C-alpha cells in the first residue's frame, strides 16, 4: 500500500520540480536580459555626445578611453564604436571578433540600427546590444556593448540545484509520512496530509507549520526575498542604500565610513529668540554625501560653523544626526577666526577655487594662508585617527579643502583605504603651475588609495600634472600613479543625488506647488515660471543668466507680462570681495531689467538673495516651467539633477550649460553656451513653447539616467574599486613576505592575515 501511494507522489513531485525549475530559470533570464539591454542604452545615452563628436571627426585615438570607461562598468565585457555604415572606429581588446562592427552590420542595419541578441561564445553566454547614436536627426555612429551573462547561467544552475534539493527534501518527508501509514489509521494519515498541504488548520507556510519544515520554509523565504530585492534593484537603477552598505560590509570588511569635509550636513544656529534651529547648508557636496552617510553610518568630520554648534555636542565634540533618525555622527573641529580666514577664505577660496575654474578670476596665493591650510589639514587628519576603530578603516576625504590630508592620514594609518574626491574641475598642468605649492598638493592627494574626479578630462589633467611636476611612474592604461612603491588609482566617478530623492518625495503635489508659488509671487495661475538655484558665486553665471532673460524679453515680446524668472541665491563667502561685488551687481542687474520691462502687477525678475531650506527649493523646482543652470565652469552641478528628480509629473524643461559635468550625462536637456546670450535666450524661448509630449519624452529619459546613475552607484563604484585595490595590495604583500607558519595569528601579515 505504501508503494502504491509513494510512486505517484514521487512522480508528481518530480514533475513539479522540473516545471518549477523551467519557470524560474526562464523568468530570471528574461529579467536579466531586459536589465542589461536597458543598461546598454543608458550607457549609450551618457556617452553619446562624446562618442558622436569624436566619431564625426574620425578621432579614433580619443574614442578608445571612452570605450575603456564603459568596459569598467559592472559586467560589461567589451565595447566598440562603429561608423554610420557599421565599420569599426575603435574597440576594446576583449571584444569577441564575431561581435565586431562588420560581422554585425547586416543584422543591425536590417533591424534599423537598434539590435539586441544573446548568444553563446566559447561556452560563455553574452548579450550584445547595438545602439544607434543620433546627431541632427540622423544616425551618426553606433555603440556596441557586450555584457557577460555567465553569472545568469551560474544563478540558473544554483537555482536548479536549490529547487531540486527542496523537492528532494519534500520527497523524503513524503516517504517518511508514507511509512507511518502502517502505524496509523487511514483517517489519521489523510488528516495529516491535509494539514501539511495547508487544507486543514495548519499550513506549510503559515504559523502552524510543522517544526520539521522550518529550515525549508526559511530557505524558501530567503530565496524569494533575494529574488524580489534583485528585481526591485534592477527596476530602480540597481544601486540602493542596502546594496551600498553590503559592498561596505562584504567587500571592505567594515560597517561604517569616515567622511572628511569642510561643510557639515546639519548646522545648529541660535535664533533671536534663543531657540536652537537646524539649518541645511546650500552645498552640492552635502546634497550628494548625506544620503551615503545615512546608508553607511559612521562619522562625518567637519568644521563646526554654527552659532549653537558647541552647545549641542558631547564631550568628544560629537552630535548624532539626522534628528529623529540618528544614523551617524558629526564630529566637529573648531577653528579660530584666523585659521578660518587663512585656510578657508584665503588659500582654498581665493587661491584654489579660481585656479580650478575657468572664469578669468585671478587666484591669490599667500604664504600665511598656505600655512593655515597645512595646519588645518593636519588637525582634521588627527581627528580622523581619533575616530577610526581599527588599522584599516574606510575614509572619504572630500574636495579641495583637504588636498594635503590623504598623505597625512596615510602616514598615521598605512593600511587605511583612503578615497579622495575632488568635487571641482582640475586645471591643466600649465594652469596648475601658477600655484607655488603644486608639488605639495599633488603629493598630498597621492596619499589616497583612489583619487576621484567627475570627468575623464579632469583625470587626464591630474595625470599630466603629476607627470610634469613629480617623480612618479604613470600607468596610462590603468590610469594610476605609482609613487613610493604604492599605487594610487585615478578614476572618473560622476557624482549624483539619491534616488528617489527624499525632498522631492516629501514635497506637495506639483499642481499644489504651482498654485502656491504663483500666488506668492502675485502671478496669474497660467503664468510661465523660470527658476535658478545657486549660491551667490561668480562661477555660476548668475549675471549671464539674467542677461539671457533680458534678451528673451527683447526678442520675444509675447512673453512680457507672462514670464517671470525667480533666482534663489544663497549668500556665500561674503568676506571675499569678489563675492560681495557679485551680490551688488546681481541686485543692480535685476533692478535694471525690472525697471525696463516691469509694470503694474508684473515683475520679470525676482532675486531672492537669502538661504532657502530644501523643502522651499523643491517647491520652486516643482512649480517651474523651466530651470536654467548657467554655470560658467562646474565639476558637476547637482541642481540640474535635483530639478529632474523633482519632476515626477514629467513636465518642465532643463536648460543646461555645456560647461558643467552634468551636461555629459543629461543629453536630453537643452544645452547652451552661457556666454552666448543669444543662444541662451533662444533656448529659453524654445523651452517655454515646448509641447507637453516632447517635455515628457525628454524628462523620462533624464529621470531614467539619474535613477540608474544615482549617488549610491557613485559611492558603490568607488568602494568596489577600493576593495579590488585592497585585495591586490594584500595579495602582493603576502607574496613578497614569503611563506609564514600556518598558525600565525591574523593581522600579523602572514598567510592568514586579513
matplotlib code that plots the C-alpha trace (Angstrom):
import matplotlib.pyplot as plt

x = [0.0, 2.8, 4.5, 1.2, 0.8, 4.5, 5.2, 2.6, 3.5, 7.2, 6.3, 4.2, 7.0, 9.5, 7.2, 6.6, 10.4, 11.1, 8.3, 9.4, 13.0, 12.0, 9.7, 12.1, 15.1, 13.0, 11.7, 15.2, 16.9, 14.2, 14.7, 18.4, 18.4, 15.9, 18.0, 21.3, 19.5, 18.3, 21.8, 23.4, 21.1, 21.7, 25.4, 25.0, 22.9, 25.5, 28.4, 26.5, 27.8, 31.5, 31.2, 29.3, 31.7, 34.8, 33.1, 32.2, 35.8, 37.2, 39.2, 39.8, 42.5, 40.2, 37.4, 39.4, 39.4, 35.6, 35.2, 37.6, 35.5, 32.4, 34.2, 34.9, 31.1, 29.5, 29.5, 30.4, 32.8, 33.7, 32.6, 33.1, 32.3, 31.1, 30.6, 27.2, 27.8, 29.0, 32.7, 35.0, 36.2, 37.5, 37.1, 38.3, 40.7, 38.2, 35.6, 35.0, 35.6, 32.2, 30.6, 32.7, 31.1, 31.4, 30.1, 27.0, 26.5, 23.9, 21.7, 22.0, 21.1, 18.2, 16.9, 17.1, 20.4, 18.9, 19.8, 19.7, 20.8, 22.1, 24.4, 26.9, 30.6, 33.1, 30.8, 30.0, 26.6, 26.9, 24.4, 25.1, 23.4, 23.9, 22.7, 22.4, 23.8, 21.8, 23.1, 20.9, 18.2, 20.4, 22.4, 26.0, 27.5, 26.7, 27.8, 28.2, 28.1, 28.7, 27.6, 28.8, 25.8, 27.8, 26.5, 23.0, 24.0, 25.6, 22.5, 20.3, 22.5, 22.3, 18.6, 18.2, 20.2, 18.3, 14.9, 15.7, 17.1, 13.9, 11.8, 14.2, 13.6, 9.9, 10.1, 12.0, 9.4, 6.7, 8.3, 8.6, 4.9, 4.0, 5.8, 3.8, 0.6, 1.3, 1.2, -1.8, -5.3, -6.2, -8.2, -5.3, -3.0, -5.4, -5.8, -2.0, -1.6, -4.3, -2.6, 0.8, -0.6, -2.4, -6.0, -6.5, -5.9, -2.1, -0.3, 3.1, 3.9, 1.8, 2.2, 1.1, 3.9, 5.5, 8.8, 10.5, 9.7, 11.1, 14.6, 12.9, 10.4, 13.2, 15.3, 12.4, 11.5, 15.2, 15.3, 12.1, 13.2, 16.6, 15.0, 12.5, 15.3, 17.4, 14.5, 13.5, 17.1, 17.2, 14.0, 15.2, 18.6, 20.5, 22.1, 20.2, 21.3, 21.1, 23.3, 25.8, 26.0, 26.5, 29.5, 31.0, 30.5, 31.2, 34.0, 35.7, 35.1, 33.7, 30.4, 30.9, 32.9, 34.6, 34.0, 36.2, 34.6, 34.7, 30.9, 28.8, 25.4, 23.5, 24.2, 22.9, 22.1, 20.6, 17.8, 16.9, 14.5, 17.3, 16.0, 18.3, 17.4, 18.8, 19.8, 20.8, 23.7, 23.4, 26.0, 26.1, 28.7, 26.3, 23.4, 25.4, 27.2, 24.5, 22.4, 25.6, 26.3, 22.7, 23.2, 26.7, 26.7, 29.9, 31.3, 31.3, 34.2, 33.6, 34.2, 31.7, 30.5, 27.0, 26.4, 25.0, 27.2, 29.2, 26.1, 24.7, 27.9, 29.1, 32.5, 34.0, 32.6, 30.1, 26.4, 24.1, 22.1, 19.7, 17.3, 15.0, 17.0, 20.5, 22.1, 25.5, 27.6, 29.1, 32.5, 33.1, 36.5, 36.8, 38.8, 39.9, 38.8, 42.4, 42.6, 39.3, 40.3, 43.6, 42.6, 39.1, 38.7, 42.3, 44.1, 41.0, 38.7, 40.9, 43.6, 42.4, 38.8, 39.7, 42.7, 40.4, 37.6, 38.0, 36.1, 39.0, 39.3, 42.9, 43.9, 45.6, 48.3, 49.8, 52.3, 50.4, 47.2, 49.0, 50.5, 47.0, 45.8, 48.5, 47.8, 44.0, 44.6, 46.8, 44.1, 41.5, 43.9, 44.4, 40.6, 40.3, 42.8, 40.9, 37.6, 38.6, 38.2, 40.9, 44.0, 42.3, 39.3, 37.5, 38.0, 36.5, 38.4, 36.3, 37.2, 39.8, 39.9, 41.8, 44.4, 47.1, 45.1, 45.3, 49.1, 48.9, 46.3, 48.4, 51.5, 49.5, 47.3, 49.3, 46.6, 43.7, 41.6, 41.6, 39.4, 40.0, 37.3, 37.9, 34.4, 35.5, 37.4, 41.1, 43.1, 45.6, 49.3, 50.2, 47.5, 48.4, 51.9, 50.7, 50.3, 53.5, 52.6, 51.6, 54.0, 52.7, 49.1, 49.9, 51.9, 49.2, 46.5, 48.6, 48.5, 45.0, 44.2, 42.0, 41.7, 38.4, 37.1, 33.8, 35.1, 37.8, 39.2, 39.9, 41.6, 43.9, 44.7, 45.7, 47.9, 49.6, 50.3, 51.9, 53.9, 55.2, 55.8, 56.6, 59.0, 56.5, 55.6, 52.4, 50.4, 48.2, 46.4, 45.3, 45.1, 47.2, 50.2, 52.9, 54.9, 56.9, 56.1, 52.4, 49.7, 47.1, 44.2, 42.9, 39.3, 36.3, 33.2, 30.4, 28.6, 24.8, 21.9, 19.9, 17.1, 14.3, 15.1, 13.7, 12.9, 11.1, 9.1, 8.1, 7.1, 3.5, 1.9, 3.1, -0.2, -0.3, 3.3, 2.4, -0.6, 1.2, 4.3, 2.4, 0.1, 3.1, 4.6, 1.3, 1.2, -1.8, -2.4, -1.3, 1.8, 5.1, 7.8, 11.6, 13.8, 17.5, 19.0, 22.6, 25.0, 26.0, 29.1, 30.8, 31.3, 27.5, 26.9, 24.0, 24.7, 24.8, 21.5, 19.7, 21.1, 19.6, 16.2, 16.5, 17.4, 14.4, 12.0, 13.7, 13.4, 10.1, 7.7, 4.9, 6.5, 6.3, 3.8, 3.6, 7.0, 8.8, 12.2, 12.9, 16.6, 17.1, 20.7, 22.1, 24.8, 28.3, 31.8, 30.8, 34.3, 35.8, 35.4, 34.6, 31.5, 30.3, 30.7, 28.7, 25.8, 25.7, 26.0, 23.2, 20.8, 21.5, 21.0, 17.7, 16.5, 17.5, 15.6, 12.5, 12.6, 12.9, 10.2, 8.2, 4.8, 1.8, 1.3, 4.3, 8.0, 10.1, 13.0, 12.7, 16.1, 15.9, 19.4, 18.9, 19.2, 16.5, 15.9, 15.5, 11.6, 11.4, 13.9, 12.0, 8.7, 10.1, 11.6, 8.2, 6.4, 8.7, 8.2, 11.9, 15.1, 18.2, 21.6, 24.2, 27.4, 30.5, 32.6, 31.4, 32.6, 29.1, 26.2, 23.6, 20.8, 20.3, 19.7, 17.6, 15.3, 15.0, 14.3, 11.6, 9.6, 7.7, 5.0, 7.4, 7.0, 9.3, 12.4, 16.1, 18.3, 21.9, 25.3, 27.7, 30.5, 29.0, 29.9, 26.1, 25.9, 27.9, 25.1, 21.9, 21.9, 18.1, 18.4, 18.7, 22.5, 23.7, 26.8, 26.0, 28.4, 26.3, 23.3, 21.6, 21.8, 20.7, 17.7, 16.6, 16.9, 14.7, 12.1, 12.2, 11.7, 8.7, 7.0, 7.9, 4.9, 3.9, 4.7, 8.3, 8.7, 7.5, 9.8, 12.9, 12.1, 11.5, 15.0, 16.5, 14.9, 15.9, 19.5, 19.5, 17.8, 20.3, 23.4, 22.4, 24.7, 24.7, 26.2, 28.8, 29.8, 29.5, 31.8, 34.5, 34.1, 34.2, 37.4, 38.9, 38.0, 39.7, 42.8, 42.9, 42.7, 45.5, 47.7, 47.2, 48.0, 51.1, 52.2, 51.7, 53.7, 56.5, 56.6, 57.1, 55.7, 54.9, 54.0, 50.4, 49.5, 50.5, 47.8, 45.5, 46.6, 50.3, 51.0, 51.2, 49.2, 46.1, 46.3, 43.4]
y = [0.0, 2.4, 1.8, 2.4, 5.7, 6.7, 6.1, 8.6, 11.1, 10.9, 11.2, 14.3, 15.9, 15.2, 16.8, 19.8, 20.2, 20.2, 22.7, 25.0, 24.9, 25.8, 28.6, 30.2, 30.0, 31.3, 34.3, 35.0, 35.1, 37.4, 39.8, 39.9, 40.2, 43.1, 44.7, 44.6, 45.9, 48.9, 49.4, 49.4, 52.1, 54.2, 53.9, 55.0, 58.0, 59.1, 58.8, 59.9, 63.5, 62.5, 59.5, 61.3, 64.3, 62.1, 59.8, 62.7, 63.9, 60.4, 60.8, 57.1, 57.7, 59.6, 57.1, 54.4, 55.9, 56.3, 52.7, 51.6, 53.6, 51.8, 48.4, 49.1, 49.1, 46.2, 43.1, 44.9, 42.6, 44.8, 47.8, 49.1, 52.3, 51.9, 54.4, 55.0, 52.2, 49.8, 50.0, 49.8, 53.1, 51.8, 48.7, 47.3, 44.4, 41.9, 42.3, 38.9, 39.1, 37.8, 40.8, 43.4, 46.1, 44.4, 40.9, 42.6, 45.1, 43.1, 42.3, 45.7, 47.6, 45.2, 45.9, 49.7, 50.1, 49.0, 45.4, 43.1, 39.5, 36.8, 34.1, 31.6, 32.4, 29.7, 28.4, 31.9, 33.5, 37.0, 39.7, 42.1, 45.5, 47.7, 51.2, 53.9, 57.3, 60.1, 63.6, 66.3, 63.8, 61.1, 58.2, 59.4, 56.3, 53.0, 51.8, 48.1, 47.0, 43.3, 42.1, 38.9, 36.9, 34.0, 34.9, 34.2, 30.7, 30.3, 31.5, 29.3, 26.3, 27.3, 27.8, 24.4, 22.7, 24.5, 23.7, 20.0, 20.0, 21.5, 18.9, 16.1, 17.1, 17.2, 13.7, 12.3, 13.8, 12.4, 8.9, 9.1, 10.0, 7.0, 4.6, 5.9, 4.6, 1.2, 2.5, 4.8, 4.6, 5.8, 8.7, 9.9, 9.7, 11.7, 14.4, 14.7, 15.1, 17.7, 19.6, 19.6, 20.7, 23.6, 22.2, 21.8, 24.1, 24.2, 25.5, 24.7, 28.4, 29.6, 29.9, 26.3, 24.7, 21.6, 22.3, 19.9, 22.2, 25.3, 25.2, 24.6, 27.4, 29.7, 28.9, 29.5, 32.8, 33.9, 32.9, 34.7, 37.9, 37.8, 37.5, 40.3, 42.5, 41.9, 42.6, 45.7, 47.0, 46.4, 48.4, 51.2, 51.8, 48.9, 50.8, 51.2, 52.2, 48.5, 47.4, 50.1, 49.0, 45.4, 46.5, 48.2, 45.2, 42.4, 43.8, 46.1, 44.3, 47.4, 48.6, 52.4, 55.1, 58.3, 61.3, 64.4, 67.6, 71.2, 71.7, 69.9, 68.5, 69.9, 73.4, 74.3, 78.1, 80.1, 82.4, 85.8, 84.1, 82.0, 78.7, 76.4, 75.6, 73.2, 74.5, 72.6, 74.3, 75.2, 72.7, 70.2, 68.2, 67.8, 67.0, 64.1, 62.8, 63.0, 60.1, 58.0, 58.6, 57.6, 54.4, 53.5, 55.1, 56.3, 59.7, 63.0, 65.2, 68.8, 72.4, 73.5, 76.8, 77.2, 79.7, 76.9, 74.0, 73.9, 73.8, 70.5, 68.3, 65.9, 65.9, 64.3, 67.2, 64.8, 65.0, 62.3, 63.2, 63.3, 64.4, 61.6, 59.1, 59.5, 57.1, 58.7, 61.2, 64.6, 65.2, 69.0, 70.5, 74.1, 76.7, 80.1, 83.1, 83.5, 79.8, 80.1, 83.2, 81.8, 78.1, 78.6, 82.1, 82.5, 79.5, 77.4, 80.0, 82.9, 80.6, 77.1, 77.9, 80.5, 78.4, 75.4, 77.3, 78.9, 82.1, 84.5, 85.5, 85.8, 83.4, 84.9, 82.9, 83.9, 82.1, 82.7, 81.2, 78.0, 77.6, 77.8, 75.4, 72.9, 73.3, 72.7, 69.7, 68.2, 68.8, 67.1, 64.2, 63.9, 63.9, 61.0, 59.0, 59.6, 58.4, 55.3, 51.9, 49.7, 49.7, 49.6, 51.9, 53.4, 57.1, 59.5, 62.8, 65.4, 68.3, 71.0, 72.0, 68.9, 68.2, 67.5, 65.3, 62.0, 61.9, 62.9, 60.1, 57.6, 58.4, 57.6, 54.7, 53.0, 50.2, 52.6, 52.7, 56.5, 57.7, 61.4, 63.0, 66.4, 68.0, 70.8, 70.8, 70.0, 72.5, 71.6, 71.3, 74.8, 76.5, 74.5, 75.7, 79.1, 77.6, 77.9, 74.7, 72.5, 69.7, 69.6, 69.4, 66.5, 64.6, 65.1, 63.8, 60.8, 59.6, 58.3, 54.8, 56.4, 59.9, 60.6, 63.3, 63.9, 63.5, 61.7, 65.1, 66.1, 62.7, 63.3, 66.8, 65.4, 62.7, 65.3, 67.5, 64.5, 63.7, 67.3, 68.2, 64.9, 61.9, 59.1, 56.2, 56.7, 53.8, 55.4, 52.2, 51.6, 55.4, 55.1, 56.6, 54.6, 56.6, 55.3, 51.7, 52.2, 52.6, 55.3, 54.9, 57.9, 57.4, 59.4, 59.0, 61.3, 62.3, 62.3, 62.5, 59.9, 58.2, 58.5, 61.9, 62.3, 66.0, 65.5, 62.6, 64.8, 67.9, 68.7, 67.6, 69.6, 71.3, 72.5, 73.8, 75.6, 77.3, 78.3, 79.7, 81.7, 83.1, 84.1, 86.0, 87.6, 85.8, 84.5, 80.7, 80.2, 82.4, 80.9, 80.5, 80.1, 79.1, 79.3, 77.9, 78.7, 80.1, 83.7, 82.6, 84.1, 80.6, 80.0, 82.6, 84.3, 87.6, 85.9, 84.1, 87.4, 88.8, 85.9, 86.6, 90.2, 89.2, 86.8, 89.6, 91.8, 89.2, 87.6, 90.4, 87.8, 86.7, 90.1, 90.1, 86.3, 85.1, 85.6, 84.3, 83.6, 83.3, 81.7, 82.8, 81.8, 84.3, 82.7, 83.6, 87.2, 88.0, 87.8, 91.0, 89.2, 87.6, 90.8, 92.6, 89.9, 90.3, 94.1, 93.6, 91.0, 93.2, 96.1, 94.0, 92.6, 96.1, 97.4, 94.6, 95.2, 98.9, 98.4, 95.7, 95.5, 97.1, 97.1, 93.5, 92.0, 91.8, 89.9, 89.0, 88.1, 87.8, 86.2, 86.5, 84.5, 81.0, 78.6, 75.2, 72.1, 72.0, 75.5, 74.8, 71.7, 73.6, 76.1, 73.3, 71.5, 74.7, 75.8, 75.5, 75.9, 75.6, 77.3, 76.2, 78.6, 77.7, 79.1, 76.1, 73.4, 70.0, 68.5, 70.8, 68.8, 71.4, 70.1, 66.6, 67.8, 69.5, 66.2, 64.4, 66.9, 66.4, 63.2, 64.8, 64.5, 68.2, 71.2, 71.8, 71.9, 74.5, 73.5, 75.0, 72.9, 73.7, 71.5, 67.9, 67.2, 68.2, 65.0, 62.9, 64.9, 65.0, 65.5, 68.9, 72.0, 72.5, 76.1, 78.2, 80.6, 83.2, 83.4, 85.4, 85.0, 81.2, 81.1, 83.4, 81.3, 78.1, 79.7, 80.6, 77.0, 75.6, 77.9, 76.8, 73.1, 70.7, 68.6, 65.4, 66.5, 67.6, 64.2, 62.3, 64.3, 64.2, 60.4, 59.9, 62.3, 60.6, 57.2, 58.5, 60.0, 56.9, 54.5, 56.6, 57.7, 58.7, 55.1, 53.9, 56.7, 55.7, 52.0, 52.2, 53.9, 51.4, 48.4, 49.8, 50.3, 46.7, 45.4, 47.5, 46.4, 42.7, 43.3, 45.0, 42.3, 39.5, 41.4, 41.8, 38.1, 37.0, 39.4, 38.3, 34.7, 31.6, 32.0, 29.5, 28.2, 29.1, 32.7, 34.9, 37.0, 40.6, 39.9, 40.0, 36.2, 33.8, 34.0, 37.8, 39.9]
z = [0.0, 0.8, -2.6, -4.4, -2.7, -2.8, -6.6, -8.0, -5.3, -6.2, -9.9, -9.2, -7.1, -9.9, -12.4, -10.2, -9.6, -13.3, -14.0, -11.2, -12.4, -16.0, -14.9, -12.5, -15.0, -17.9, -15.8, -14.3, -17.7, -19.2, -16.2, -16.7, -20.5, -20.2, -17.5, -19.5, -22.6, -20.6, -19.1, -22.5, -23.7, -20.6, -21.1, -24.7, -23.6, -21.1, -23.5, -26.7, -27.0, -26.6, -28.9, -31.6, -31.6, -31.9, -34.5, -36.7, -36.5, -37.1, -33.9, -33.3, -30.7, -28.3, -28.7, -27.0, -23.5, -23.6, -24.5, -21.8, -19.2, -20.5, -20.2, -16.5, -15.7, -13.9, -16.0, -19.3, -21.1, -24.1, -26.2, -29.7, -31.7, -35.3, -38.0, -39.6, -42.1, -39.3, -39.9, -36.8, -35.4, -32.1, -29.9, -26.6, -26.6, -25.1, -27.9, -29.5, -33.3, -34.2, -32.3, -34.0, -36.2, -39.6, -38.6, -37.0, -39.8, -41.8, -38.8, -37.2, -40.4, -41.1, -37.6, -38.2, -36.4, -33.0, -32.2, -29.2, -29.1, -26.7, -27.9, -26.7, -27.3, -26.3, -23.6, -22.2, -22.5, -23.9, -24.5, -27.4, -27.9, -30.9, -30.1, -32.7, -31.8, -33.4, -34.4, -36.0, -36.9, -38.4, -37.2, -36.8, -35.2, -33.4, -30.0, -29.4, -25.7, -24.8, -21.4, -19.9, -18.8, -17.4, -14.0, -15.2, -16.1, -12.7, -11.0, -13.1, -12.1, -8.4, -8.7, -10.4, -7.7, -4.9, -6.4, -6.9, -3.3, -2.0, -3.8, -2.7, 1.0, 0.3, -1.3, 1.7, 4.1, 1.9, 2.1, 5.8, 6.0, 3.8, 6.1, 9.0, 7.3, 8.6, 12.1, 11.9, 10.6, 7.1, 8.6, 10.7, 7.7, 5.5, 8.1, 8.5, 4.7, 4.6, 7.5, 5.8, 2.4, 4.1, 3.8, 7.5, 10.4, 9.8, 6.6, 5.2, 5.0, 7.9, 11.6, 12.1, 10.0, 11.4, 13.1, 10.7, 7.8, 9.5, 7.7, 4.3, 4.8, 5.9, 2.9, 0.5, 2.1, 1.9, -1.8, -2.7, -0.8, -2.5, -6.0, -5.2, -3.9, -7.0, -9.4, -7.4, -7.5, -11.3, -11.8, -9.5, -11.0, -9.5, -6.6, -3.3, 0.2, 1.2, -1.7, -0.9, 2.7, 1.6, -0.5, 2.5, 4.8, 2.4, 0.3, 2.7, 6.0, 7.6, 8.9, 8.6, 6.9, 8.0, 5.8, 6.0, 4.6, 5.4, 5.3, 7.9, 6.8, 9.7, 11.2, 14.6, 14.8, 17.7, 16.7, 18.0, 20.4, 21.8, 20.4, 18.5, 15.0, 12.4, 9.0, 5.9, 4.0, 0.3, -0.8, -3.6, -1.7, 1.3, -1.1, -2.5, 0.6, 3.2, 1.7, 1.6, 5.3, 6.2, 4.2, 5.5, 9.0, 10.6, 11.3, 9.3, 10.4, 9.6, 10.6, 13.3, 12.0, 13.5, 16.3, 18.5, 17.3, 20.5, 22.6, 21.3, 21.1, 23.7, 25.4, 22.2, 20.1, 18.5, 17.8, 16.3, 13.2, 11.4, 14.1, 14.9, 12.9, 14.3, 11.9, 12.0, 13.9, 13.1, 14.7, 14.8, 14.5, 15.9, 14.0, 15.2, 13.1, 11.9, 10.8, 9.0, 7.2, 6.1, 5.3, 4.0, 2.7, 1.8, 0.3, -0.5, -2.0, -3.1, -4.4, -5.4, -6.3, -9.1, -10.1, -10.9, -12.5, -15.9, -15.1, -15.6, -11.9, -10.8, -8.0, -4.9, -3.1, 0.3, 2.3, 5.6, 4.0, 3.0, 6.5, 7.9, 5.2, 6.2, 9.9, 9.5, 7.2, 9.9, 12.6, 10.5, 9.9, 13.6, 14.1, 11.7, 13.6, 16.8, 15.3, 13.4, 15.1, 13.5, 11.5, 8.0, 8.1, 5.0, 4.8, 2.3, 2.0, 0.2, -2.0, -2.4, 1.2, 2.1, -0.6, 2.0, 4.3, 2.5, 2.8, 6.5, 7.2, 5.3, 7.4, 10.5, 9.2, 6.5, 6.0, 5.7, 2.5, 1.7, -1.1, -2.1, -4.3, -5.9, -6.4, -8.7, -12.0, -12.0, -14.1, -16.8, -15.9, -17.2, -15.2, -12.1, -12.4, -11.2, -7.7, -5.6, -3.7, -6.6, -5.6, -2.0, -3.3, -5.7, -3.1, -0.5, -2.8, -3.9, -0.3, -1.2, -2.4, -5.1, -6.3, -8.0, -10.3, -12.1, -15.7, -17.6, -18.7, -15.1, -14.5, -17.6, -16.4, -13.0, -14.5, -16.8, -13.7, -11.8, -14.9, -15.2, -11.5, -9.7, -10.0, -10.2, -12.5, -14.5, -15.9, -18.5, -19.3, -15.7, -15.1, -12.0, -10.3, -8.5, -6.0, -3.2, -4.2, -3.7, -6.4, -6.4, -8.9, -10.7, -11.8, -13.0, -10.8, -11.9, -8.7, -8.5, -6.0, -4.0, -5.9, -5.1, -3.7, -0.1, -0.5, -3.8, -2.2, 0.8, -1.4, -2.1, -5.4, -8.5, -9.0, -5.4, -5.7, -9.0, -7.4, -4.2, -5.7, -8.3, -5.6, -3.5, -6.5, -7.4, -10.8, -12.7, -12.5, -16.1, -15.9, -17.1, -14.4, -14.7, -11.8, -10.9, -7.7, -6.8, -4.2, -5.0, -6.7, -9.8, -11.3, -11.5, -14.3, -12.5, -14.3, -17.6, -16.7, -16.0, -19.2, -21.1, -19.5, -20.5, -24.1, -24.2, -23.3, -26.0, -28.8, -27.8, -26.7, -26.3, -23.0, -21.5, -18.7, -18.8, -17.9, -14.5, -13.6, -9.9, -8.8, -5.4, -4.5, -1.1, 0.1, 0.1, 1.2, 1.8, 3.3, -0.1, -2.2, -5.4, -3.8, -2.2, -5.5, -7.3, -5.0, -5.6, -9.4, -9.5, -7.5, -9.8, -12.9, -11.7, -10.8, -14.3, -16.1, -13.8, -14.5, -18.2, -18.7, -15.5, -14.9, -12.6, -11.3, -13.1, -12.1, -14.7, -12.4, -8.7, -7.0, -3.5, -2.0, 1.2, 2.4, 1.4, 3.0, 0.7, 1.0, -0.3, -3.1, -4.3, -4.1, -6.7, -8.8, -9.0, -9.8, -12.6, -16.4, -17.0, -14.9, -16.2, -14.9, -16.4, -14.7, -16.5, -15.3, -12.9, -11.9, -12.0, -10.8, -8.8, -9.1, -12.7, -11.3, -8.4, -11.0, -12.8, -9.5, -8.6, -11.8, -11.3, -13.4, -16.4, -17.2, -17.2, -19.3, -18.2, -19.9, -19.0, -19.5, -21.7, -19.2, -16.4, -15.8, -15.8, -19.4, -20.3, -18.7, -19.3, -23.0, -23.2, -21.6, -23.9, -23.8, -24.2, -24.1, -21.2, -22.5, -25.7, -24.6, -28.0, -27.9, -24.2, -24.8, -27.8, -25.7, -23.0, -25.7, -27.0, -23.5, -22.8, -26.0, -26.0, -26.4, -23.4, -25.3, -26.0, -22.4, -21.2, -23.6, -22.5, -18.8, -18.9, -20.4, -17.9, -14.9, -16.1, -16.4, -12.8, -11.4, -12.8, -12.1, -8.6, -5.7, -4.3, -7.6, -7.3, -3.9, -4.6, -7.6, -5.5, -2.7, -5.2, -6.8, -3.4, -2.4, -5.5, -4.8, -1.2, -2.3, -4.8, -2.2, 0.4, -2.2, -3.2, 0.4, 1.1, -2.0, -1.1, 2.5, 1.6, 3.5, 7.2, 9.9, 9.4, 13.0, 12.7, 14.2, 12.0, 11.4, 11.7, 7.9, 7.4, 5.2, 7.4, 7.9, 6.6]

ax = plt.figure().add_subplot(projection="3d")
ax.plot(x, y, z, "-o")
ax.set_aspect("equal")
plt.show()
